[in-house]
């Protein structure tokens, strides 16, 4: 009787770990491997202790139970209460360049090689040149503004 409890516990723990791997933390493989080890150990113990016939029935019933549990887990939406239901559709630095326009003048805070920092008004922005080397403290003018990139050129 004790051996059946051990085998059943190993199989249930293994099945639980496999489901946790597939549903909650996919991609880690550590939990899934532990689940396979527990399940395999339970099947091997049943083969060794009870013989080939009982071991085969335990193996088949374990495979069928695993397939049914996985099907139930994914098909019925049993795990939807654990899933994230909200989404974020905002963008990083959205609206940060709203106050800037082509032709605005500023001063470099760092050396532009070709990327560095410049100050326009009271705000500091990351800017880039078209390959020019611009010293710190030099006046620059905005020539292009892309989605989140400011292209400047030095003012002579």
N, C-alpha and C positions, 0 to 999 in steps of 0.2 A: 504494500500500500504506500509506503514511504517513497519508493522508487517512482510510482506514478505521479505523486505530488511534485517530486523534483523535476520529472520530465515535463509535466504540464506547466510548471512555473518557468522553466527554461523556454518552452515554446511561446508562452504568453509574453514574457519579457522580450524575447526576440521579435515577435510580431509587433509589439508596441514600439520598439525601437525602429523597426523598418518603416512603420507608418509615420513616426515622428520625423524620420529622415526625409521621406518623400513629401510630406505635407507641410511641416513647419520650418525645417531648416535644410532645404535642398542644396546640394552642392558641397556639403562638408565631408561626406563619405565616411567619417569616423563613426558616427552614430549608426549608419546603415551597416557598416562592417561589423560593429558590435552586435547588431541585431542578427546578422547572418551567422555570426559565431555562436550566439546563444541558441538560435534555432537549430543549427547544425549539430551542436553538442547534444541538444535534447533528442534529436533523431538518432544520433550515433549511440547514445546511451540506451535508447529503446531497442536498437538492433543488438547491441552487446548483451543486454540483460534479459530480453524476452525472446530473442531469436529473429530469424528472417521474416517470418510471416507477420508478426506483430510490428516489427520495425518498418515493413513495407506499408502497412496500414497507417501507421503514425506518419510516415513520410507523405503519403497521398492525402491524408486528412489535413496535414499541415499546409501543403500546397494549395488545396482547395480553400481552406479557411483564409489563407493569406490573400488569394485572388478575390474572394468574396469581400474581405475587409477592405482591400484596396479599391475595389469597384464601388463599394458603399461609401468610402471616404471621399472619392472624387465625384461620383455621379449624383448623390443625393444632396450635396451641399452641406454635409454635416459639419464642415469646418468653416463655414462662412461667418459664424459669429466671432471667429478669431482673426479674420482677415481685415485688412485696412479698407475702409469704405470711402474715405475722402481722398481727393487728389489735389495737387498743387499745380496750377497752370501759370503761375507768375514766372518772371525771368529774373536772372541775376542782374543787378545794376540797372534795372528797368527805370528809365526816366532820369538817370544820373547826368546825361548830357543835355538835358532840356534847356539849360541856360546858356549854352555855348552856340556860337554861330561862326560860319566861315568868315574870316577876316578879323576875328577878335585877336587882340594882342595880349601877351603875357610874358612872364620871365621864367627862365629855367631854374629849377631848384637843384637839380643834379645834372651831371654831364649826360648828354644824349648820345648814345653809342650804338645804334641809332635810337634805342628806347631809353626813356628816363622820365623824370617828373618835371612838370611845369605848373606854375600858379597863374590862374586866370581869375581876376577879381580877388576874392578871399578864399577860393577853393583850390585844392591841389588835384591834378589829374595826371594819369599816366599817358604820355604822348610818345609819338615816334616820328622820325624823319624818314625821308626816302633814301637813306644811306649816308646822309651827311653826319659829320661829327660836330656837335654843338657844345661849347663850353658852358659850365655852370654860370648863372648870373647874366646870360645873354638874352636879349629880347627876341621873342618868336611870334609868328603869326600863324593862325590856323588856316590851312589850305584845303583840307578835306576832313569830313566827319563821316565815318562808317558806322555800323551798328554800335559798337563799343570801342572804336578806335579813333583817336584824334591824330591827324597827320599835321605836322608843323614844319615851317621853314624859318631860318634865322632872318631877322630884319637887319639890314646893313646900316 
